[in-house]
Amino acid sequence: MIIDYLSKYQSNLVAIVYMIFSTFFVTVMIAFIKYAQNDLNVYTVSFFRFFLGLLIILPFIIYSKYKIFSTPNLKLHLLRSCINLPAMYLGFGALTLLTLEKISALHFIAPLFVTILAIILLKEKIYLFRVSSLVIGFIGMLIVIRPGFIAIDIGTIMSISSAFFWAFAIIITKKLAKKDNAITILSYQYIFMTLFTFIVALFYWQTPSLEELGYLFLAALSGTLFHLFLNHAYKLVDLTLTTPFTFLGLLWGSLFGYLFFNELPDLFTWIGGIIIFSSVLLITIRESQLDKDISKKSLPLAQ
């Protein structure tokens, strides 16, 4: 019994460390993307983010002797990437218009969209706690964007739209995860997204400088590390333990925005972000008790 307890305690501790690293690296990725987009358009940046990411995971693909490409869900992988494309363009585009702090707060909306889509597309039952959580999350979003008090800018609309498209991708990912492992899903995502973004980037091509290429490589590396740490954390423990630590994304976003982009913290963004996060946490805890899977793999948001 003592050994089992210590083993569980160790798994929880390792999962917490993984979650801390995952929230850190996703914010690092976003920061480097923001740096790169000072002189490069979103189409060029998006291509290099996935092309360089594909090069990073290529040794894993070769080491597996390409067995990771074995899947009965090729069409779903393709559909997921098609939906991921506008989610990424909108999300990366919003980075040029919003602070890292606000982006991080609005990203918490994605699991709420997942809940709505699961009810509509997967015919999940409507429970009182779901409705209550959605209402709470919506109130939090209104506090962040403050319609009527400040103008709703295009960056906010793009960020919310990105979260909506990403929610569709999450629904598909949940289906894929039943038969495909994490590296298979990641590999198909990187391959398809590299192809799609390359075709689009040809029409808007900008050749990055060595400095910009360095930013893009670090963004791709950070994004890959984020996925790896997050997936390992999910394997070790239940979502009720991992979800609270996704709130660190708002902390990292606020800190990085202040240190590297001279973005001053905003009280309303923090209040709204806390409320949105609370609604997401309520859904996660309650549906874990009911053995549901609504919010699994939906936090944090990243392309």
PLY file of the C-alpha trace (Angstrom):
ply
format ascii 1.0
element vertex 303
property float x
property float y
property float z
element edge 302
property int vertex1
property int vertex2
end_header
0.00 0.00 0.00
2.83 2.40 0.90
4.62 1.58 -2.35
1.44 2.23 -4.34
0.95 5.53 -2.54
4.54 6.62 -3.21
4.24 5.57 -6.85
1.03 7.58 -7.27
2.60 10.56 -5.47
5.61 10.40 -7.76
3.40 10.23 -10.87
1.42 13.24 -9.69
4.58 15.22 -9.03
6.07 14.35 -12.43
2.77 15.25 -14.16
2.71 18.63 -12.41
6.28 19.33 -13.57
5.28 18.33 -17.12
2.31 20.71 -17.00
4.47 23.59 -15.78
6.89 22.99 -18.64
4.06 22.63 -21.18
2.47 25.98 -20.26
5.91 27.59 -20.31
6.88 26.26 -23.73
3.57 27.12 -25.40
4.01 30.71 -24.24
7.63 30.71 -25.43
6.41 29.50 -28.82
3.84 32.28 -29.04
6.45 34.87 -28.02
8.90 33.77 -30.74
6.08 33.76 -33.31
5.23 37.30 -32.24
8.88 38.33 -32.67
9.09 36.72 -36.12
5.93 38.48 -37.27
7.50 41.90 -36.75
8.84 41.65 -40.30
7.29 38.48 -41.73
3.68 37.83 -42.70
1.59 35.18 -40.99
1.65 32.86 -44.04
5.45 32.62 -44.15
5.69 32.25 -40.38
3.07 29.50 -40.33
4.89 27.49 -42.98
8.23 27.61 -41.20
6.63 26.81 -37.83
5.44 23.45 -39.18
8.25 22.74 -41.66
10.91 23.19 -38.96
8.73 21.27 -36.51
8.59 18.39 -39.01
12.39 18.40 -39.24
12.59 18.22 -35.44
10.38 15.11 -35.18
11.84 13.49 -38.33
14.37 11.42 -36.31
11.46 9.90 -34.34
9.69 9.05 -37.59
12.81 7.42 -39.06
13.55 5.58 -35.81
10.08 4.03 -35.88
10.80 2.85 -39.44
7.75 4.84 -40.50
5.44 2.54 -38.55
3.86 5.54 -36.85
2.09 6.32 -40.13
-0.05 3.21 -39.74
-3.57 4.49 -39.14
-7.17 3.66 -40.08
-8.06 7.37 -39.78
-6.22 9.04 -42.67
-9.29 11.06 -43.72
-9.79 12.33 -40.17
-6.14 13.40 -39.99
-6.62 15.31 -43.23
-9.85 16.92 -42.00
-8.21 17.91 -38.72
-5.43 19.73 -40.56
-7.92 21.48 -42.84
-9.68 22.86 -39.78
-6.40 23.59 -38.01
-5.32 25.85 -40.89
-7.78 28.73 -40.28
-7.41 28.26 -36.51
-3.68 28.82 -36.83
-3.85 31.75 -39.26
-6.40 33.53 -37.08
-4.49 32.78 -33.89
-1.09 33.82 -35.22
-2.60 36.87 -36.89
-4.12 37.99 -33.60
-0.64 38.00 -32.07
0.22 41.13 -34.05
-2.81 42.95 -32.66
-3.23 41.78 -29.04
-1.04 41.45 -25.96
0.25 38.03 -24.93
-1.77 38.36 -21.74
-5.06 38.88 -23.57
-4.30 36.09 -26.03
-3.68 33.72 -23.11
-6.94 34.72 -21.41
-9.03 34.30 -24.56
-7.47 30.88 -25.20
-9.38 29.54 -22.19
-12.56 29.86 -24.27
-11.67 26.86 -26.45
-12.87 24.16 -23.98
-16.19 26.00 -23.67
-16.62 25.79 -27.43
-15.70 22.10 -27.21
-18.52 21.58 -24.72
-21.03 23.27 -27.04
-19.84 21.32 -30.09
-19.91 18.04 -28.17
-23.56 18.67 -27.32
-24.38 19.53 -30.95
-22.16 17.09 -32.88
-21.74 14.21 -30.44
-25.26 14.46 -29.02
-23.96 14.76 -25.46
-26.65 15.42 -22.87
-27.25 18.94 -21.59
-26.65 19.06 -17.85
-27.28 21.99 -15.54
-23.60 22.28 -14.60
-22.66 22.52 -18.29
-25.08 25.36 -18.90
-23.94 27.10 -15.72
-20.27 26.74 -16.70
-20.93 28.11 -20.18
-22.77 31.12 -18.75
-19.91 31.79 -16.31
-17.36 31.47 -19.11
-19.34 33.83 -21.32
-19.44 36.41 -18.53
-15.67 36.08 -18.16
-15.20 36.62 -21.88
-17.34 39.78 -21.75
-15.15 41.12 -18.95
-12.01 40.52 -21.04
-13.31 42.18 -24.21
-15.64 44.73 -22.47
-18.03 45.41 -25.37
-19.63 48.85 -25.09
-16.77 50.13 -22.93
-13.96 49.60 -25.43
-14.20 48.82 -29.15
-14.12 45.12 -30.04
-11.04 45.10 -32.26
-10.31 42.74 -35.12
-7.60 41.01 -33.05
-10.15 39.94 -30.42
-12.51 38.64 -33.09
-9.65 36.71 -34.71
-8.58 35.18 -31.40
-12.10 34.04 -30.50
-12.63 32.70 -34.03
-9.35 30.80 -33.75
-10.56 29.20 -30.51
-13.80 28.20 -32.24
-12.03 26.44 -35.14
-9.59 24.83 -32.72
-12.54 23.40 -30.80
-13.57 21.52 -33.96
-10.02 20.18 -34.24
-10.18 19.02 -30.61
-13.37 17.05 -31.28
-11.61 15.28 -34.16
-8.49 14.72 -32.08
-10.60 12.98 -29.43
-11.78 10.53 -32.08
-8.26 10.02 -33.43
-6.80 9.39 -29.98
-8.94 6.28 -29.57
-6.83 4.38 -32.12
-3.77 6.53 -32.86
-1.00 7.47 -30.44
0.20 11.03 -29.83
3.25 10.89 -32.13
1.12 9.56 -34.99
-1.35 12.41 -34.60
1.48 14.93 -34.34
3.31 13.54 -37.39
0.27 13.68 -39.65
-0.52 17.17 -38.39
2.99 18.40 -39.17
3.08 16.79 -42.62
-0.32 18.03 -43.77
0.14 21.47 -42.25
3.57 21.84 -43.86
2.04 21.02 -47.24
-0.99 23.30 -46.84
0.94 26.26 -45.46
3.62 25.93 -48.16
1.00 26.21 -50.92
-0.50 29.33 -49.31
2.90 30.85 -48.49
3.97 30.67 -52.16
1.53 33.50 -52.92
2.81 35.69 -50.06
6.42 34.52 -49.80
8.94 36.43 -47.73
12.42 35.06 -47.20
13.32 35.22 -43.50
16.66 36.56 -42.33
18.96 34.35 -40.26
17.69 36.05 -37.09
14.05 35.49 -38.06
14.84 31.91 -39.02
16.31 31.45 -35.55
13.10 32.77 -33.97
11.05 30.40 -36.12
13.20 27.39 -35.25
12.90 28.17 -31.54
9.12 28.57 -31.99
8.91 25.16 -33.69
11.10 23.55 -31.03
9.07 25.11 -28.19
5.81 24.04 -29.81
7.04 20.46 -30.17
8.24 20.35 -26.56
4.87 21.73 -25.45
3.03 18.87 -27.18
5.38 16.23 -25.76
5.17 17.48 -22.15
1.40 17.87 -22.35
0.81 14.41 -23.81
3.01 12.76 -21.17
1.21 14.61 -18.38
-2.16 13.39 -19.68
-0.87 9.80 -19.69
0.19 9.92 -16.05
-2.77 11.48 -14.25
-6.40 12.53 -14.51
-7.43 15.89 -15.97
-8.63 17.06 -12.56
-4.96 17.33 -11.56
-3.54 18.75 -14.80
-6.21 21.35 -15.65
-5.53 23.80 -12.78
-1.94 24.20 -13.94
-2.99 25.40 -17.40
-3.80 28.69 -15.69
-0.05 29.27 -15.58
-0.41 30.18 -19.27
-1.97 33.49 -18.23
0.87 34.10 -15.79
3.55 33.34 -18.39
1.72 35.46 -20.99
1.53 38.42 -18.63
5.18 38.05 -17.56
6.59 37.60 -21.07
4.44 40.41 -22.43
5.79 42.78 -19.80
9.45 41.71 -20.03
9.86 41.36 -23.79
7.11 43.47 -25.39
6.55 46.24 -22.81
2.92 45.19 -22.43
1.43 46.39 -19.15
-0.76 43.90 -17.24
-4.50 44.60 -17.46
-6.71 44.02 -14.40
-9.86 43.27 -16.41
-8.03 40.66 -18.50
-6.95 38.89 -15.30
-10.43 39.05 -13.76
-12.08 37.78 -16.93
-9.39 35.15 -17.43
-9.86 33.84 -13.89
-13.64 33.60 -14.40
-13.28 31.81 -17.76
-10.73 29.42 -16.27
-13.01 28.73 -13.30
-15.82 27.69 -15.63
-13.45 25.38 -17.54
-12.21 23.87 -14.29
-15.81 23.29 -13.15
-16.59 21.38 -16.35
-13.38 19.35 -16.10
-13.89 18.29 -12.49
-17.58 17.53 -12.83
-17.27 15.54 -16.05
-14.32 13.61 -14.68
-16.65 12.55 -11.86
-19.17 11.44 -14.47
-16.44 9.66 -16.47
-16.93 11.96 -19.48
-14.33 13.20 -21.94
-15.59 16.62 -23.03
-12.59 18.72 -22.18
-9.81 16.18 -22.59
-6.87 17.46 -24.65
-8.51 20.87 -25.03
-6.22 22.79 -22.69
-4.17 24.74 -23.38
-4.77 26.00 -26.89
-1.94 25.83 -29.29
-1.36 25.44 -32.96
0 1
1 2
2 3
3 4
4 5
5 6
6 7
7 8
8 9
9 10
10 11
11 12
12 13
13 14
14 15
15 16
16 17
17 18
18 19
19 20
20 21
21 22
22 23
23 24
24 25
25 26
26 27
27 28
28 29
29 30
30 31
31 32
32 33
33 34
34 35
35 36
36 37
37 38
38 39
39 40
40 41
41 42
42 43
43 44
44 45
45 46
46 47
47 48
48 49
49 50
50 51
51 52
52 53
53 54
54 55
55 56
56 57
57 58
58 59
59 60
60 61
61 62
62 63
63 64
64 65
65 66
66 67
67 68
68 69
69 70
70 71
71 72
72 73
73 74
74 75
75 76
76 77
77 78
78 79
79 80
80 81
81 82
82 83
83 84
84 85
85 86
86 87
87 88
88 89
89 90
90 91
91 92
92 93
93 94
94 95
95 96
96 97
97 98
98 99
99 100
100 101
101 102
102 103
103 104
104 105
105 106
106 107
107 108
108 109
109 110
110 111
111 112
112 113
113 114
114 115
115 116
116 117
117 118
118 119
119 120
120 121
121 122
122 123
123 124
124 125
125 126
126 127
127 128
128 129
129 130
130 131
131 132
132 133
133 134
134 135
135 136
136 137
137 138
138 139
139 140
140 141
141 142
142 143
143 144
144 145
145 146
146 147
147 148
148 149
149 150
150 151
151 152
152 153
153 154
154 155
155 156
156 157
157 158
158 159
159 160
160 161
161 162
162 163
163 164
164 165
165 166
166 167
167 168
168 169
169 170
170 171
171 172
172 173
173 174
174 175
175 176
176 177
177 178
178 179
179 180
180 181
181 182
182 183
183 184
184 185
185 186
186 187
187 188
188 189
189 190
190 191
191 192
192 193
193 194
194 195
195 196
196 197
197 198
198 199
199 200
200 201
201 202
202 203
203 204
204 205
205 206
206 207
207 208
208 209
209 210
210 211
211 212
212 213
213 214
214 215
215 216
216 217
217 218
218 219
219 220
220 221
221 222
222 223
223 224
224 225
225 226
226 227
227 228
228 229
229 230
230 231
231 232
232 233
233 234
234 235
235 236
236 237
237 238
238 239
239 240
240 241
241 242
242 243
243 244
244 245
245 246
246 247
247 248
248 249
249 250
250 251
251 252
252 253
253 254
254 255
255 256
256 257
257 258
258 259
259 260
260 261
261 262
262 263
263 264
264 265
265 266
266 267
267 268
268 269
269 270
270 271
271 272
272 273
273 274
274 275
275 276
276 277
277 278
278 279
279 280
280 281
281 282
282 283
283 284
284 285
285 286
286 287
287 288
288 289
289 290
290 291
291 292
292 293
293 294
294 295
295 296
296 297
297 298
298 299
299 300
300 301
301 302
